[in-house]
Amino acid sequence: MTRVAVSGAGGRMGRLIMETVAAAEGLELVAGFDPNHPGESVAGVVVASDPIVAGEADVVVEFTTPSVVMGNLSTWRQLGVHAVVGTSGFDSARLEALREQWGSGPPNCLVVPNFSIGAVLMMRLAEMASPHFSASEIVELHHDNKADAPSGTAMNTAARMAAAGRQERAVESEELLPGARGADAGPRIHSVRLPGMLAHHEVLFGSPGETLTIRHDTTDRVSFMPGVLLAIRSVAGLEDPVTVGLEGLLRI
């Protein structure tokens, strides 16, 4: 039986993960940590404001905000608990800082830009297509309560596409308004924040005479749960102390 704690237990994702873990075979929900929701009961567990409660677990699932995630991960490392991280904001610089902070394992830390199996496949397909087209752009669309932009999924997709092969368009348009061409991450990334949306990613490729669009839409947060459970059950067995993405677990 794998004992699980959730950090960010009072948030929308945190509550859903708590409920999912509590109902999952082979997992035991032992603690919830959230300084913004102390004393609340989620899935039969009282949420605590002291992170020490995560020490009761084998694995802690971290779903908080970019401003606090590094401090929390330092705590989980000190407690000797494996960490599964769904918090956004892990660009190459932050991943480098995490590897330095975490050191050698065990425990292990698994950073997941997107827990959706469909989104993971979208990123892999974009990586495969990238060397075969002249240029590309990424559009990511999220709800208007998302704290950061671009999304972690978009940044991870761009990094993988850039590593797969350089692209050049015939002319780089002059920006008449700053930011009109999006953020330059290899491929340009455009971030949209609107009410009514959840999480959507579109990768557009172009070459003379043809285009290709790869798009993934998340319409309900329940789509993340199979990936969360896979990560929880797999993190202890990873070879590297810090791993990024579900790709290795899915063998793609």
Secondary structure, 3 states (H helix, E strand, C coil): CEEEEEECCCCHHHHHHHHHHHHCCCEEEEEEECCCCCCCEECCEEEECCHHHHHHCCEEEECCCCCCHHHHHHHHHHHCCEEEECCCCCCHHHHHHHHHHHCCCCCCEEECCCCCHHHHHHHHHHHHHHHHCCEEEEEEEECCCCCCCCCHHHHHHHHHHHHHCCCCCCCCCCCCCCCCCCEECCCEEEEEECCCCCEEEEEEEEECCEEEEEEEEECCHHHHHHHHHHHHHHHHHCCCCEEECCHHHHCC
